[in-house]
Amino acid sequence: MHKIEKLHRELLEKLTETNRALDRIASLLVSTQLLQECVSPDGEARTAEECATIVDESFNAGMCLHEQMIDAQRDFKYQVDEFYIGNNDDDDEDEEDEGPAPQIALKF
């Protein structure tokens, strides 16, 4: 039991370290975007409220794109699983003479 607890503590320490690094990365990205949005394309200074609105809209757009990507991946995985790979149903025994089922590459 002692070995499991030690591994658990090590894993927790690694996850904590990773979360700190991710927090730093996120704060740097937001800081960079705020710096870029402080000045409009016309060269005029923007107010803090305008910058906050732009960053908020950008974040929400990113979240929407992320959800769309997850949905597209889920649909693709379903189509691959259902129609292309591993289609070894027992009721398709008469197709065995035609050769192996076609496979598609999942790595790009």
N, C-alpha and C positions, 0 to 999 in steps of 0.2 A: 504494500500500500504506500510505503514511503517513496518508492520510485515514481509512482503515478502522481503523487502530490508534487514532487520535484518537477516532473515534466509539465504538469499543469501550471505551476508558477512560472516556468520558463516561457511557456506559450503565452501566458498573460502578460509577461514583461515584453515579449516581442510585439504583441498586439498593441500594447500601450505605446511602445516606441513608434510603431507604424502609424498609429492615430495622431501622435504628435507631429510626425512628418507630414501627414496629410493635412492637418490643420495649418501648418506653415505654408504649404503649397497653396491651399485655398485662400489664405489671407494675402499671399503675394499676388495671386491672380486677380483678386478683387481690388487690391491696391493699384495694380497696373491698369486695370480698366478704369478706375476712378481718375487716375492721372490722365489717361487718354481722353476721357469724357469731360474734363474740366474746361476744355476749350472747344467751341463749336467749329465746324469746318470753315465758317466765315472768319474765324480768328477772334471771336468774342468770348469773354469769360462767361461761364454758366454758373448759376447759383447752386448751392448745395442740394436744394430740393430737386432741381432739374437733373443733376448728376445721379441722385438717389433713384429717381424715376427711371432713368435710362438703365442703370445697373439692375434695378428690379425687373424691368421688362426683359432685359437680356437674360437674366436668370430664369424667368418664367418660360421664355422661348426655348432655352436650353433644356429645361425639364420636359417640355412638350416634345421636343425632338428626341429626347432620350426614351420617352414612353413609346413614341412611334417606332423607334429602332427596336425596342424590346418586342413590340407586337409583330413587327416584320420578321424578326428572328424566330419568334414562336411559330408564325405561319410557315416559314421556310422549313423549320425543323419538322413540323407536322407533315408537310408535303413530302419531304425526303423520307421520313419514316413510313409514311403511308403508301407512297407510290414507287419509290426507287430502291431503297436499300433494305436488305433483309426480308424480301418478300418471299419467304419460304413456306407458304401455306400448304397444308396437306392436300387441299382440294385442287391444287395445280399440278398434280402428278403427271398429267399428260403433256405438260410443257417441258419435262425433263429432257426429252429428246432434242429440244431446240437449242440446248446449251445453257450456260449459266445466265442468271438474271443480270441485266445491265447495272453497272455501278457508276456513281458519279463522284467526282472528287470534292471533298468538303474543305480542302485547304487551298488558299489562293496565294 
